[in-house]
């Protein structure tokens, strides 16, 4: 019963887990962003589901209706959707610049480049004083 | 005018942020931003005075009564945090012009101030608001601008750090959103005071428990509590120096405020600390954080990164105070909130001076610095002593309160571990002292940092000593605030 009457909440949980798993497991930065979007979308669906009142109508004043669904969570989630879009836009912009700077959007490649850079800079500093002492 | 102070606090920087784009000249934008930040400081001082004299202020946005409309509620706790954020922001901004000239390209300088003000407005909004959903909105305003601020860093690593922080931060904020959704589901309200009234009767509900878990984890991600701190060291070490100083002095403080607000006001002490084993969790995570982060800090060669790890450790101390949960312990947390803002603000500004002169701040840059940049180095040493908790500095005051709170509760182990943790701080500060005073400089062409950076850094360092000796102001305010927090819950 719980499975069928509250199916939208099961969808929410499934999407949330898929999204979170993608963010963690994917090495590709764009795929991570897609995962993040799925994760956020699950929360949107969650909020929309919360607003539903059994037997309630759309929250528009009409003759002969006394039971309405709660419009507030929908309004709230509009704000969250806007925030989500802003986040996605910023993340994609960062990805473009990462691609330009590192030549790759694979997490593995970027980390390898980081380590190389770190090792190079510490070697450079290790050599400088030695030359001074000679 | 005075009646509208709570909203002015937030709306002033929020409106000023886009206005920055209209002013093209870098110097003018800087002066404008500084004026706005100073105005915000004046507002927060007035608020603090008013709250201290007459008690909490309630402000209804648009005239809609709470709990239907959004309410801003300023009590001693947020008035104190607002004061810290605005004061530190103003001091940090005075150095911005000098430091930014070196670290950012000319076309990015005006954008920097816009982002800075947005972030500032977001942080103030989180603190001022009394509405749970409003917290999320302001959290995202401040976070999004923070990601962009970090990405302004010169090195390409800044981009990667910003991206990582974006992913972690968004997950954290979304967790908070889920938690607020659960709370709304159970109580039908978003007003914090209203929530506080309704949650006690629902404390057995698993939905409320889930809400608490989501909100707690979400805030801890923002707070960079060990083990959720992984984004912080990269973000702090790659961001422009001024951004690091600003974030270190304000952003984690605001996250800590949120933790206090949710655990003590919204959910209530009974629910958070008695019903759940949160006290043990917070104390142990805090202490593990202190030791793990301080140990890692010792091995860092990038000094910005070292102090970033030290920030994670300091967050640990503050969280231990929340975990102990008595009036003295909370007072220790609130004191450390202020003191840590002073220490890290001063230290990162001194590092900004270093970066200005030397173009970096690796341990190698510190060789012989005691001779070539004596004032900068002295600031770092005094700030470091405060970090360790030497008497006559602010660091001592908050550690003293924390240890006495632990002893009052007979948590002897906690008291000893807090002391041992301070010893680790000695190790990484000593590393700097050794390089600066006992090693020969690599070259002799270095000069002292420009006064535009040095003076504000010393202002904060002097505050470290001043408030370490004359402790009246912070101690009085935090004592009243922590009593208010716990008394609020007892009702």
HADDOCK unambig.tbl for C-alpha pairs under 7 A between the chains (distance, minus, plus):
assign (segid A and resid 40 and name CA) (segid B and resid 174 and name CA) 6.83 0.50 0.50
assign (segid A and resid 43 and name CA) (segid B and resid 178 and name CA) 6.56 0.50 0.50
assign (segid A and resid 47 and name CA) (segid B and resid 181 and name CA) 6.50 0.50 0.50
assign (segid A and resid 50 and name CA) (segid B and resid 185 and name CA) 6.47 0.50 0.50
assign (segid A and resid 83 and name CA) (segid B and resid 140 and name CA) 6.98 0.50 0.50
assign (segid A and resid 87 and name CA) (segid B and resid 144 and name CA) 6.85 0.50 0.50
assign (segid A and resid 91 and name CA) (segid B and resid 163 and name CA) 6.63 0.50 0.50
assign (segid A and resid 94 and name CA) (segid B and resid 159 and name CA) 6.46 0.50 0.50
assign (segid A and resid 94 and name CA) (segid B and resid 163 and name CA) 6.54 0.50 0.50
assign (segid A and resid 98 and name CA) (segid B and resid 159 and name CA) 6.20 0.50 0.50
assign (segid A and resid 98 and name CA) (segid B and resid 160 and name CA) 6.83 0.50 0.50
assign (segid A and resid 101 and name CA) (segid B and resid 156 and name CA) 6.16 0.50 0.50
assign (segid A and resid 125 and name CA) (segid B and resid 364 and name CA) 6.67 0.50 0.50
assign (segid A and resid 129 and name CA) (segid B and resid 442 and name CA) 6.48 0.50 0.50
